[in-house]
Amino acid sequence: MATVNYSVPDDVKRVFNETFRGRNKSALIARLMLQAVEEEQRATRRAQAIESLLSRRSERTPLTSAAVEAARDALRGEAQ
């Protein structure tokens, strides 16, 4: 198992220790670190997906308002 050494503000350390008194703080920190990694990975995937969608959008010809309205009307007609 690896050891990490990070500095945190004293008030953060105090409230963390108070909140998690009697618990395995190493396990808690490890879980929080994994959650942070997963969150960052999700954000990266989300940004890549948005970039992909935006790049595809620039390759398409925009629809006119009339075309959008016609498609909407056609879909509404199918739903009834």
Secondary structure, 3 states (H helix, E strand, C coil): CCCCCCCCCHHHHHHHHHHCCCCCHHHHHHHHHHHHHHHHHHHHHHHHHHHHHHHHHHHCCCCCHHHHHHHHHHHHHHHC
